[in-house]
Amino acid sequence: MSAGDDVLDQIVLGDVTASNGNVSLSTPGSILDTADADAEVTANGLRVVAGKGFGLLAGNSLAQAVNAIETAVNVLSILVRGSDGVNVLEADALVIGDVVSLVDGTRSVSVRTVNADGTTTTNTEATQSDVVTTSVNGGNGSIVLRTVNGVLTLNEGTATDDLDADAAVVAHGGGNVLLQAQGTGANLTLNANADVQSTTGHVTLLAAQHVTLSAAAEVITGGAGTLTLTATAGAVTMNVTSHLTAGAGDVRVAAATDVVVGGLISTTANASLTATAGSILDADTDGSVDVIAARLRLVAGTGVGQLGAGVNPLETTVGTVSGRAPGGGINLLERAGL
């Protein structure tokens, strides 16, 4: 579906269904919901290109109420070239990755358009991956992706139109990012190289169960942007090559069970790590620094680092530290003055 020739144009969705196929939506303006509660798009894959926004967030250019586009799709990729950003509420499990046609593996969609003489012409759209906002029609577009009852999985794209060569979700400028997997047992997983980035915005990752960062998956912001990772009923687990990087903003990681620090958590501000009923652990044993921050707060139900058999400290470069671990002690190795 393609409509409009101006940034003020709109596609207003009722119900679009292609249960075993893909849907492509394209407009130089905005794609909006009719404000009903059911899914606007039901499909295997959904490819979106919008000039201004997909759904509505606070402070949008249309001065309308916040309203997500409800979906029931398996795979999603969105490019928004404007300040109104992305607001999606998915019914169940969702993958951010390559939107590939089940009919033609080299395209996102492939349709036969009927001509006036009754013949048909094949029309296609290139494969597309990632969720990205840019600044063609105003910058700082935020991204909100939530599931109602299902896992949320990010893959680094390999599509023809791979919107970012080194990330899965990218918000322009000061745009914020919320990724949330809701529903009992719902995990949020960043697969290999599936970075989440904002230039200076706040980035939040929330899961009902576990938050997992796989190999070389990074969560990045700069300036005063902050990072929040929360595993409500499970663990936050980082691969040894995954990183959390902020500029001058705080970093908060909280889990119901363990926090496993893989690569590096880095900020010039403060960092807080909480493992309510578990431990704060170092995923590697190579002695590399795990946390760089001005001040570090540590709270664990069991321990911080490991003592005794399999001793493995949490390596830090921080100015000030405060820690509490009533069940298993604290083992820190500071690389500078403390």
KOLMAR-789167 format. One line per field, with one value per residue (C-alpha): residue in one letter; residue number from 0; x, y, z. Coordinates in nm, 3 decimals, decimal comma. Example, Ala and Ser with C-alpha at 12.3 -4.5 7.8 and 13.67 -1.06 7.14 Angstrom:
2
code (a:s)
pos (0:1)
x (1,230:1,367)
y (-0,450:-0,106)
z (0,780:0,714)
This chain:
338
code (m:s:a:g:d:d:v:l:d:q:i:v:l:g:d:v:t:a:s:n:g:n:v:s:l:s:t:p:g:s:i:l:d:t:a:d:a:d:a:e:v:t:a:n:g:l:r:v:v:a:g:k:g:f:g:l:l:a:g:n:s:l:a:q:a:v:n:a:i:e:t:a:v:n:v:l:s:i:l:v:r:g:s:d:g:v:n:v:l:e:a:d:a:l:v:i:g:d:v:v:s:l:v:d:g:t:r:s:v:s:v:r:t:v:n:a:d:g:t:t:t:t:n:t:e:a:t:q:s:d:v:v:t:t:s:v:n:g:g:n:g:s:i:v:l:r:t:v:n:g:v:l:t:l:n:e:g:t:a:t:d:d:l:d:a:d:a:a:v:v:a:h:g:g:g:n:v:l:l:q:a:q:g:t:g:a:n:l:t:l:n:a:n:a:d:v:q:s:t:t:g:h:v:t:l:l:a:a:q:h:v:t:l:s:a:a:a:e:v:i:t:g:g:a:g:t:l:t:l:t:a:t:a:g:a:v:t:m:n:v:t:s:h:l:t:a:g:a:g:d:v:r:v:a:a:a:t:d:v:v:v:g:g:l:i:s:t:t:a:n:a:s:l:t:a:t:a:g:s:i:l:d:a:d:t:d:g:s:v:d:v:i:a:a:r:l:r:l:v:a:g:t:g:v:g:q:l:g:a:g:v:n:p:l:e:t:t:v:g:t:v:s:g:r:a:p:g:g:g:i:n:l:l:e:r:a:g:l)
pos (0:1:2:3:4:5:6:7:8:9:10:11:12:13:14:15:16:17:18:19:20:21:22:23:24:25:26:27:28:29:30:31:32:33:34:35:36:37:38:39:40:41:42:43:44:45:46:47:48:49:50:51:52:53:54:55:56:57:58:59:60:61:62:63:64:65:66:67:68:69:70:71:72:73:74:75:76:77:78:79:80:81:82:83:84:85:86:87:88:89:90:91:92:93:94:95:96:97:98:99:100:101:102:103:104:105:106:107:108:109:110:111:112:113:114:115:116:117:118:119:120:121:122:123:124:125:126:127:128:129:130:131:132:133:134:135:136:137:138:139:140:141:142:143:144:145:146:147:148:149:150:151:152:153:154:155:156:157:158:159:160:161:162:163:164:165:166:167:168:169:170:171:172:173:174:175:176:177:178:179:180:181:182:183:184:185:186:187:188:189:190:191:192:193:194:195:196:197:198:199:200:201:202:203:204:205:206:207:208:209:210:211:212:213:214:215:216:217:218:219:220:221:222:223:224:225:226:227:228:229:230:231:232:233:234:235:236:237:238:239:240:241:242:243:244:245:246:247:248:249:250:251:252:253:254:255:256:257:258:259:260:261:262:263:264:265:266:267:268:269:270:271:272:273:274:275:276:277:278:279:280:281:282:283:284:285:286:287:288:289:290:291:292:293:294:295:296:297:298:299:300:301:302:303:304:305:306:307:308:309:310:311:312:313:314:315:316:317:318:319:320:321:322:323:324:325:326:327:328:329:330:331:332:333:334:335:336:337)
x (0,000:0,146:-0,018:0,060:0,322:0,373:0,484:0,135:-0,030:-0,153:-0,242:-0,508:-0,531:-0,845:-0,767:-0,509:-0,477:-0,232:-0,211:0,041:0,201:0,373:0,243:0,429:0,312:0,471:0,392:0,591:0,375:0,229:0,076:-0,194:-0,441:-0,819:-0,801:-0,966:-0,821:-0,772:-0,472:-0,437:-0,200:-0,207:0,066:0,379:0,601:0,549:0,766:0,711:0,854:0,702:0,814:0,695:0,576:0,434:0,181:0,175:0,395:0,384:0,455:0,381:0,352:-0,020:-0,099:-0,293:-0,312:-0,058:-0,173:0,023:-0,019:-0,140:0,008:-0,007:0,302:0,604:0,877:0,896:1,114:1,040:1,204:1,065:1,226:1,082:1,033:0,710:0,895:0,760:0,495:0,409:0,215:0,249:-0,002:0,248:0,607:0,795:1,126:1,302:1,491:1,471:1,123:1,139:0,855:0,749:0,693:1,014:1,311:1,476:1,186:0,982:0,662:0,576:0,227:0,049:-0,118:-0,423:-0,418:-0,716:-0,708:-0,722:-0,354:-0,120:0,213:0,450:0,536:0,786:0,963:1,321:1,386:1,425:1,559:1,595:1,386:1,536:1,439:1,622:1,601:1,473:1,144:1,254:1,491:1,489:1,221:1,172:1,106:0,865:0,828:0,622:0,470:0,150:0,222:0,538:0,911:1,089:1,393:1,635:1,843:2,107:1,967:2,107:1,841:1,896:1,771:1,953:1,865:2,171:2,473:2,567:2,246:1,888:1,721:1,848:1,679:1,802:1,956:1,781:1,513:1,436:1,404:1,175:1,187:0,949:0,859:0,541:0,353:0,447:0,789:0,852:1,221:1,398:1,694:1,951:2,110:2,464:2,552:2,192:2,281:2,031:2,142:2,045:2,276:2,179:1,837:1,738:1,731:1,520:1,504:1,235:1,140:0,890:1,153:1,512:1,711:1,994:2,270:2,442:2,786:2,883:2,536:2,565:2,328:2,460:2,375:2,571:2,546:2,309:2,119:2,068:2,048:1,801:1,787:1,529:1,450:1,136:1,132:1,464:1,826:2,016:2,290:2,561:2,793:3,165:3,171:2,853:2,865:2,652:2,786:2,660:2,823:2,748:2,423:2,359:2,329:2,087:2,072:1,822:1,725:1,510:1,784:2,139:2,316:2,597:2,836:2,995:3,195:3,203:2,949:3,080:2,973:3,130:2,833:2,693:2,607:2,374:2,361:2,091:2,043:1,754:1,758:2,083:2,440:2,629:2,883:3,166:3,108:3,479:3,795:4,045:4,085:3,938:3,751:3,376:3,249:3,379:3,186:3,227:3,030:2,902:2,613:2,590:2,304:2,279:2,072:2,363:2,703:2,904:3,181:3,288:3,486:3,618:3,627:3,617:3,717:3,645:3,622:3,418:3,681:3,609:3,746:3,531:3,582:3,336:3,164:2,888:2,786:2,555:2,550:2,428:2,431:2,769:3,010:3,173:3,480:3,590:3,918:3,961:4,208:4,271:4,217:3,898)
y (0,000:0,332:0,675:1,046:1,279:1,518:1,498:1,610:1,311:1,017:0,652:0,581:0,209:0,012:-0,360:-0,494:-0,873:-1,095:-1,380:-1,590:-1,305:-0,973:-0,616:-0,307:0,042:0,351:0,722:1,047:1,148:0,964:0,621:0,634:0,415:0,467:0,448:0,107:-0,166:-0,449:-0,517:-0,276:-0,513:-0,893:-1,052:-1,265:-0,964:-0,587:-0,341:0,031:0,347:0,672:1,029:1,162:0,892:0,546:0,571:0,865:0,953:1,244:1,584:1,470:1,725:1,651:1,750:1,425:1,184:0,905:0,605:0,294:0,097:-0,246:-0,535:-0,912:-0,984:-1,210:-0,986:-0,606:-0,341:0,033:0,342:0,675:0,982:1,231:1,356:1,173:0,844:0,492:0,355:-0,015:-0,252:-0,616:-0,879:-1,162:-1,255:-1,014:-1,024:-0,710:-0,831:-0,909:-0,880:-1,134:-1,247:-1,610:-1,602:-1,429:-1,451:-1,147:-0,913:-0,798:-0,813:-0,926:-0,851:-0,868:-0,535:-0,559:-0,323:-0,160:-0,425:-0,711:-0,805:-0,787:-0,628:-0,750:-0,489:-0,556:-0,394:-0,475:-0,669:-0,441:-0,480:-0,282:-0,007:0,338:0,706:0,973:1,352:1,421:1,565:1,675:1,493:1,324:1,068:0,824:0,451:0,253:-0,120:-0,330:-0,676:-0,748:-1,116:-1,244:-1,238:-0,954:-1,056:-0,826:-0,951:-0,751:-0,724:-0,864:-0,728:-0,539:-0,228:-0,285:0,044:0,036:-0,180:-0,225:-0,209:-0,334:-0,028:0,329:0,651:0,974:1,248:1,287:1,033:0,791:0,412:0,177:-0,196:-0,393:-0,763:-0,810:-1,122:-1,408:-1,546:-1,295:-1,240:-0,955:-1,081:-0,889:-1,145:-1,112:-0,757:-0,637:-0,303:-0,056:0,304:0,665:0,959:1,138:0,996:0,769:0,395:0,148:-0,230:-0,406:-0,774:-0,967:-1,243:-1,222:-0,956:-1,111:-0,942:-1,187:-1,160:-0,806:-0,669:-0,319:-0,066:0,283:0,646:0,966:1,308:1,307:1,004:0,728:0,348:0,126:-0,255:-0,437:-0,810:-0,814:-1,185:-1,309:-1,223:-0,964:-1,152:-0,997:-1,189:-1,123:-0,912:-0,712:-0,362:-0,090:0,254:0,593:0,934:1,155:0,979:0,724:0,348:0,128:-0,251:-0,441:-0,808:-1,026:-1,291:-1,245:-0,964:-1,110:-0,843:-0,952:-0,685:-0,331:-0,105:0,247:0,601:0,916:0,942:0,685:0,317:0,099:-0,282:-0,470:-0,848:-0,871:-1,245:-1,339:-1,229:-0,971:-1,175:-1,130:-1,339:-1,361:-1,452:-1,252:-0,967:-0,703:-0,411:-0,468:-0,129:0,223:0,497:0,794:0,618:0,260:0,124:-0,256:-0,446:-0,826:-1,079:-1,324:-1,191:-0,949:-1,123:-1,468:-1,574:-1,916:-2,185:-2,027:-1,691:-1,414:-1,049:-0,782:-0,551:-0,179:0,162:0,387:0,679:0,575:0,245:0,130:-0,235:-0,467:-0,847:-1,027:-1,379:-1,435:-1,151:-0,897:-0,941:-0,627:-0,549:-0,176:-0,076:0,279:0,478:0,418)
z (0,000:-0,109:-0,084:-0,093:-0,233:0,060:0,423:0,531:0,364:0,571:0,558:0,821:0,890:0,958:0,927:0,684:0,676:0,491:0,738:0,542:0,348:0,397:0,402:0,279:0,381:0,229:0,245:0,253:0,550:0,851:0,909:1,176:1,362:1,361:1,745:1,772:1,994:1,743:1,522:1,231:1,050:1,060:0,852:0,847:0,784:0,788:0,598:0,665:0,509:0,640:0,596:0,932:1,172:1,231:1,513:1,751:2,049:2,293:2,137:1,781:1,499:1,455:1,817:1,858:2,149:2,191:1,986:1,894:1,574:1,693:1,500:1,483:1,275:1,303:1,158:1,144:0,980:0,987:0,840:0,959:0,807:1,055:1,407:1,496:1,535:1,586:1,824:1,786:2,013:1,899:2,013:2,064:1,973:1,747:1,559:1,438:1,133:0,761:0,611:0,327:0,103:0,132:-0,246:-0,360:-0,124:-0,288:-0,203:0,096:-0,104:-0,456:-0,591:-0,928:-1,003:-1,231:-1,528:-1,704:-1,978:-1,730:-1,757:-1,459:-1,381:-1,110:-0,847:-0,570:-0,276:-0,176:0,141:0,444:0,797:1,124:1,285:1,229:1,252:1,050:1,016:0,663:0,797:1,144:1,378:1,718:1,639:1,928:1,896:2,114:2,043:2,287:2,292:2,482:2,541:2,374:2,336:2,157:1,952:1,769:1,477:1,293:0,942:0,619:0,383:0,058:0,238:0,566:0,732:0,958:0,887:1,253:1,456:1,479:1,638:1,592:1,707:1,552:1,768:2,102:2,017:2,301:2,270:2,463:2,392:2,613:2,616:2,822:2,927:3,158:3,071:2,791:2,717:2,539:2,336:2,134:1,904:1,770:1,657:1,707:1,863:2,008:1,965:2,020:1,970:2,293:2,388:2,675:2,606:2,807:2,772:2,978:2,992:3,198:3,230:3,097:2,913:2,710:2,508:2,274:2,115:2,011:2,092:2,233:2,389:2,323:2,386:2,435:2,592:2,890:2,762:3,018:2,990:3,177:3,157:3,369:3,393:3,607:3,695:3,557:3,481:3,280:3,098:2,882:2,651:2,708:2,389:2,459:2,605:2,764:2,675:2,789:2,764:3,064:3,159:3,433:3,375:3,571:3,542:3,758:3,766:3,986:3,985:3,847:3,665:3,454:3,327:3,002:2,824:2,959:3,128:3,074:3,165:3,303:3,540:3,787:3,745:3,953:3,938:4,133:4,152:4,396:4,468:4,296:4,231:4,028:3,834:3,586:3,271:3,187:3,378:3,173:3,422:3,190:3,345:3,377:3,495:3,435:3,615:3,845:4,119:4,140:4,347:4,393:4,557:4,545:4,734:4,728:4,621:4,409:4,221:4,338:4,644:4,739:4,470:4,125:4,266:4,015:4,115:3,944:3,795:3,818:3,738:3,955:4,190:4,461:4,534:4,767:4,787:4,978:4,941:5,255:5,114:4,950:5,009:4,779:4,561:4,373:4,201:4,142:3,870:3,992:4,312:4,505)
